[in-house]
Each structure stands twice: as structure tokens, then as C-alpha cells.
Amino acid sequence: MKTLTVLSPVYNEEQVIEGFYEELRSVLSSLDDYASTMLFVVDRCTDDSLTILEKVAQADPSVKVLSLSSRFGHQMALLAGIDHTNSDALIMMDSDLQHPPSLIPAMLTRFEEGYDIVFTVREDGQEADFLKRLTSRLFYRLINMISDVPILQGSADFRLISRRVVSVFQAGIRERNQFLRGLFVWVGFKSTGINFQSRERGGGQSKFSWSRLFQFAAHGVVSFSKRPLQAAIYLGVSFALLGFLLALITFVEYFTHRSWPPGWATIAILIPTFSGIQLIFLGVLGQYIGAIFDEVKARPHYIVERKLNFSD
């Protein structure tokens, strides 16, 4: 019998976590060819999510719980789960019921056909937030323009990976600021996709604020492209030429329109323009330097505080 682990990060999902567990258990119990395990990685909640999962794990030995000592973030919670599994297949999905457990049998069918990675592509309905849909499209267009690793628009952290893909992440890919949607494309292997309709949350609110979404997007760009740094060179040359042109214009205007205060054009145009460009690229450099700083510190990706229903 093959083994399957379903990995779900949890952060403040007390309103929905029991409903998610019941729906997931119903789907997994219908799988005759797999011995299934549910692995919940609790990312230091401030509500009763961990307490609820402790009770669930006591009643159901197929439920494992990893409790992290602090909030390390969604991507690190997924990595913690990857590090603590050795199943033939691992499925990652969110615990807010936006990722439908009913899609699991179709994903396993593709796995049985020989695919090492079965990713999903989210199709948001018209009821989804317009601004988030717009910014999501812009982000994927931007990263596909500047990155050599193509990432499908609507890619979700709802995917199946085989044991040999898991072993690659356990042993080889240990960078600190991981952008998993890109990394699973970068590692290669035989892959296929399944579209799904995103559902409404089963309860509670999204934990991704605009600042966290922006930070997530910045990690994606920094992880998979150096072109923002290269753009600084091209823009620097372009604005140097523009500055030279404006200098010529200012020189001519000085002798043809003496009523203009000397240096007015230079101050009004060049200084604000160059200052803005410099500040933008200082921010870009800061992102890359910050990523290097995180790698040099070499702190643990996460710290496990408690384990429930693990053999060790």
C-alpha cells in the first residue's frame, strides 16, 4: 500500500479547522490504495487552533501536529512539513477550505500516471476581490518578464509532490527566503497541472495583509531574477544621457531667455528625477542585500516546539 501525507499550515483557523479536518478525513477514507496521514503545522497561533488540533490528534492517530515555537510564516510552515514526511506522495493545501479536498483523487490519478509534481491553477470567480485579482495578474506578468523560470498565473500552494521531489528539498534546497511556487518549477521533474475553482473561506479572515503580500512578491522577484539590478545600469545610462541633453537645453535657454533664473531647469527637473531613481534602486539593492544577510546569519528555518503522534 502506498503512503500519502496531506500537509496543511495553520495560523489562527479556529473557526474552520474542524470543518476542514472532517471534510479531508471523508475524502481520505475513500482512498483504498493509500495509507493516509494528515499533518498540521501550527504556525504559533494566538487563538485556539492548536487546542482543537490536540483534541483531534488524541482521537485520530492518523493526525500529526507540528507546533512551531514562533510565527515563521506560511512558506516555512510548508518547509517544516516537507522535512517531517517520508510518504510516497505529499499533498500541500491550505486549511481554510479554499483548496477543495475533493480534488485529491484527481491529483493522485495524475501521480499514478507517473507525474512527480501535480500543481493546481486557481480560477477566481467574479466574487473575488477585484484589487487582489488585478495585483495578482500584474505580479505574475512582472515575474515572468524578468525571470527565466516561468510561473503560471494563478499558481497556488496546493500541489502534490513525489517522494524524490521531497528528498530534493530536504537535502538540497535550504535557502532562507523560499518562494515555493517558483522553486517547484525550477527543480523540474515531470509535472502536470489541474485547474480548480477557488471556494470561499470556511470561516475567519485571510491572514495575508497587503504588507505580507508585498513581502511575498518581493521574495519571489529577488529569488528568481537579477534583472532589477541590471535595470539600474540601463536606467543610469539613460538618465545620464537625459541629463546631458537637459544641460545643453539649459545652456541655450540661458543665452536666449535671460529672464529665467539661472539653474532653474536643472533644479526643477534633474534633482527630483535623479533623487527618485536613486531611492528606488537603493530599495532594490536593500532587498538583495537583506536576502544575503538572511543567508549569512544561517538561522534555523523554523523551530519545532511540540510534536503530536510522531513515532520519535
GIVEN-V711030 format. One record per run of one state. SS is the DSSP state (~ for helix, > for strand, _ for the rest). FROM is the first residue (numbers start at 1). LEN is the number of residues. If there is no record, write none. Layout:
[[SS	FROM	LEN] [SS	FROM	LEN]]
This chain:
[[_	1	1] [>	2	9] [_	11	6] [~	17	13] [_	30	4] [>	34	9] [_	43	6] [~	49	11] [_	60	3] [>	63	6] [_	69	5] [~	74	10] [_	84	5] [>	89	4] [_	93	8] [~	101	12] [_	113	4] [>	117	7] [_	124	6] [~	130	17] [_	147	8] [>	155	8] [~	163	9] [_	172	8] [~	180	7] [_	187	4] [>	191	7] [_	198	12] [~	210	15] [_	225	2] [~	227	30] [_	257	7] [~	264	34] [_	298	6] [>	304	5] [_	309	4]]
